[in-house]
Amino acid sequence: MPPTAVSATSAYPIYAVGDVHGRDDLLAELHERIAQYHYLMHGAAAATLVHVGDYIDRGPDSIAVIDRLMRPLPGIQWICLKGNHEQMMLNCIASNNRQVWSNWLGNGGEATLRSLGLSMRFGGADPGALAAALGEERIAWLRALPLWHRAGGYLFVHAGIAPGLPLEAQEEYDLLWIRGRFLDSDVDHGFRVVHGHTPTDAPVVRTNRIGIDTGAGSGGPLTAAALVEARGPRFLVAKSAPDLANTSHEPTE
């Protein structure tokens, strides 16, 4: 069974941040926007902040993102989930298999190597150098990341879930990688799934899921969903697409 974060005690509102992909500048800005919005709307009330994975690769500051996420903001329940990009890097730490490394590097891993001050020779693979550059504390944090978090009527996960299967029967691969079967499904999962992994120009709001990967690693904005159980999501955006900021969306198909 995949590990999970504490699920029953999450405080509303819940803020869910999409795929960061090395954009520490956008993450810092979005955290500030969330703090300002929360104070304006809810004062000193408790809150939960969930990051749905893919902190590394593609963007320029992957290690700065990790270091920021390892330092929770005070006074907030802070949850960081694992994404498929974190898992690909962990696979490289454990293997010098060229295919394993090629898979990661072909998905933006070279940007993470550069942020660590490493370079990649053609055809090479050096788990020891990668592990040494990351350091034991970061590696332990990455390995301990949960795969999902459930709170009230929401399930937070990186990619999605296999429709029709109970949560306890879900496979780790699907939680980190699934697309079509989940994205195209109109099944009522018993909760609304909040996910990243599949970039879109704007957040996707459907009756059974909310997609919040808006392509920060490819020049798009970084988006957070502000969730209160009694109403639909509002979206907060760092830098790009200001027309999405603080707007309400009803479920669409």
Secondary structure, DSSP 8 states (H G I E B T S, - for coil): ---B---SS--SSEEEE---TT-HHHHHHHHHHHHHHHHHHHTT---EEEE-S--SSSSS-HHHHHHHHTS--TTSEEEE---HHHHHHHHHHT---HHHHHHHIIIIIHHHHHHTT----TT---HHHHHHHH-HHHHHHHHT--SEEEETTEEEESS---TTS-GGG--HHHHHH--HHHHT-----SSEEEE-SS--SS-EE-SSEEE----GGGT--EEEEEEETTEEEEEEEESS-GGGTTEE-----
